[in-house]
Amino acid sequence: MTLTAGSAFPSIEVAKLGGGSLTLGVPQNGHDWQLVVVYRGLHCPICKKYLAELDGMTSEFTDQGVDVVVVSGDPQDKAQAMTEEKDLSLAMGYDLSIAQMRQLGLYISDPRSPKETDRPFAEPAVFVVNGQGNIQILDVSNAPFARPDLQSLANGIKFVRANDYPVRGTHQAA
């Protein structure tokens, strides 16, 4: 399944580190938009750097009414280790299943060795879900090296919200 700009974001519930669950695409804490960041897992050094940067920028998103959540296919112990290693305060979902990864249209990779990880995992993706529950912005990568710049993303969301900028890329060129 491939998600498209402007389409409804699927309702996906995952376990939340610290207890309870997260429903991806459903903003919490009085926010009306949500930023969903899918990361590869504890084994990924680029993810560690990206999540640490995002954690330091969370207020740039929340000040605009954007709830920030991150999720991976890692089990609870690895999600906890990621949080502790990088001292993260992000809302962290874990145990994203293969079926849920497919529902999100993510690229999925097999580990290169047991040293990397012990299960297939999602490659990185970013979804910005607007107040109508639709995908305003999406970036789905097949490799760890291509991810949107977080400051540019924050600036873009600010522009979109301030100018009632429409969802772009909603059809194929003629």
C-alpha positions as CSV (number, residue, x, y, z in Angstrom):
1,M,0.0,0.0,0.0
2,T,1.3,3.4,-0.9
3,L,0.0,6.5,1.0
4,T,-0.4,9.6,-1.0
5,A,-0.4,13.3,-0.1
6,G,-3.9,14.5,0.9
7,S,-5.1,11.0,1.7
8,A,-6.4,10.0,5.1
9,F,-3.7,8.7,7.4
10,P,-4.5,5.2,8.6
11,S,-5.4,4.7,12.3
12,I,-2.6,2.6,13.7
13,E,-2.2,1.8,17.4
14,V,1.1,0.8,18.8
15,A,2.4,0.3,22.4
16,K,3.9,3.4,24.0
17,L,7.1,3.4,26.0
18,G,6.2,4.1,29.6
19,G,2.7,2.5,29.3
20,G,-0.4,2.8,27.3
21,S,-0.6,3.2,23.5
22,L,-0.1,5.7,20.8
23,T,-2.5,6.1,17.9
24,L,-0.5,7.3,15.0
25,G,-2.1,10.2,13.2
26,V,-4.3,11.2,16.2
27,P,-2.8,14.3,17.9
28,Q,-2.6,14.4,21.7
29,N,-2.1,17.0,24.4
30,G,-4.3,19.7,22.8
31,H,-2.5,19.7,19.5
32,D,-4.4,19.5,16.2
33,W,-1.6,18.2,13.9
34,Q,0.8,15.3,14.4
35,L,4.4,14.6,13.2
36,V,5.0,10.9,12.9
37,V,8.6,9.9,12.6
38,V,9.4,6.3,11.7
39,Y,13.0,5.3,12.6
40,R,14.8,2.1,11.8
41,G,15.8,1.0,15.3
42,L,18.4,1.0,18.0
43,H,20.9,-0.5,15.6
44,C,20.9,2.7,13.4
45,P,23.5,5.4,14.3
46,I,21.8,7.9,11.9
47,C,18.5,7.3,13.7
48,K,20.1,8.1,17.0
49,K,21.4,11.4,15.7
50,Y,18.1,12.3,14.0
51,L,16.0,11.5,17.1
52,A,18.4,13.5,19.3
53,E,18.0,16.5,17.0
54,L,14.2,16.0,16.9
55,D,14.1,15.8,20.7
56,G,15.9,19.1,20.9
57,M,13.5,20.7,18.5
58,T,10.2,19.4,19.8
59,S,9.1,22.8,21.1
60,E,9.4,24.2,17.5
61,F,6.7,21.7,16.5
62,T,4.6,21.8,19.6
63,D,4.5,25.6,19.6
64,Q,2.8,25.3,16.2
65,G,0.2,22.8,17.5
66,V,2.0,19.8,16.2
67,D,2.2,16.7,18.4
68,V,5.5,14.8,17.9
69,V,5.7,11.0,18.0
70,V,8.3,8.5,16.9
71,V,7.9,4.8,16.3
72,S,9.9,1.7,15.1
73,G,9.5,-2.0,14.9
74,D,12.0,-2.4,17.8
75,P,10.7,-4.3,20.9
76,Q,10.2,-2.5,24.2
77,D,13.7,-3.2,25.5
78,K,15.4,-1.7,22.5
79,A,13.1,1.4,22.4
80,Q,13.9,1.9,26.1
81,A,17.6,1.6,25.4
82,M,17.3,4.2,22.6
83,T,15.5,6.6,25.0
84,E,18.1,6.1,27.7
85,E,21.2,6.2,25.4
86,K,20.1,9.5,23.8
87,D,18.2,10.9,26.8
88,L,15.1,11.3,24.8
89,S,11.8,12.7,26.0
90,L,9.9,12.0,22.8
91,A,6.6,10.0,22.8
92,M,8.0,6.7,21.7
93,G,6.0,3.9,20.1
94,Y,7.4,0.4,19.6
95,D,6.6,-3.0,18.1
96,L,5.3,-1.6,14.8
97,S,4.4,-4.8,13.0
98,I,5.2,-5.8,9.4
99,A,1.5,-5.5,8.6
100,Q,1.5,-1.9,10.1
101,M,4.6,-1.0,8.2
102,R,2.9,-2.1,5.0
103,Q,-0.2,-0.2,5.9
104,L,2.0,2.9,6.1
105,G,3.7,2.1,2.8
106,L,7.1,1.9,4.3
107,Y,10.1,0.2,2.8
108,I,11.1,-2.8,4.9
109,S,14.6,-4.3,5.1
110,D,16.0,-7.6,6.5
111,P,18.9,-7.3,8.9
112,R,22.3,-7.9,7.3
113,S,23.4,-9.9,10.3
114,P,22.2,-10.8,13.9
115,K,24.6,-8.1,15.1
116,E,22.5,-5.5,13.3
117,T,19.1,-6.6,14.7
118,D,17.0,-9.8,14.9
119,R,14.0,-8.9,12.7
120,P,12.9,-7.0,9.6
121,F,12.6,-3.3,10.2
122,A,11.1,-0.2,8.5
123,E,13.3,2.2,6.7
124,P,12.8,5.9,7.8
125,A,9.7,7.9,7.1
126,V,8.1,11.2,8.1
127,F,4.4,12.0,8.0
128,V,2.8,15.3,8.9
129,V,-0.9,14.7,9.5
130,N,-3.1,17.8,9.4
131,G,-6.1,18.7,11.5
132,Q,-8.4,16.8,9.1
133,G,-6.5,13.6,9.7
134,N,-5.0,13.8,6.2
135,I,-1.4,13.6,5.1
136,Q,-0.1,17.1,4.5
137,I,3.6,16.2,4.0
138,L,5.2,12.8,3.6
139,D,8.7,11.5,3.0
140,V,9.3,7.7,2.8
141,S,12.8,6.5,2.2
142,N,14.3,3.2,1.2
143,A,17.6,3.9,3.0
144,P,18.9,5.5,6.2
145,F,20.7,8.3,4.4
146,A,17.7,10.2,3.0
147,R,15.6,12.1,5.6
148,P,14.1,15.6,5.6
149,D,16.0,18.3,7.4
150,L,14.1,18.9,10.6
151,Q,14.5,22.7,10.7
152,S,13.3,23.0,7.1
153,L,10.3,20.8,8.0
154,A,9.5,22.9,11.0
155,N,9.7,26.1,8.9
156,G,7.6,24.5,6.2
157,I,4.8,23.5,8.6
158,K,4.8,27.0,10.0
159,F,4.4,28.4,6.5
160,V,1.7,25.9,5.6
161,R,-0.3,26.7,8.7
162,A,0.1,30.5,8.5
163,N,-0.8,30.7,4.8
164,D,-3.5,28.0,4.6
165,Y,-1.1,26.4,2.0
166,P,-2.8,23.4,0.3
167,V,-1.5,19.8,0.2
168,R,0.9,19.6,-2.7
169,G,1.6,16.6,-5.0
170,T,-1.9,15.2,-5.0
171,H,-1.9,13.9,-8.6
172,Q,0.3,12.8,-11.4
173,A,1.3,15.4,-14.0
174,A,-0.6,15.2,-17.2
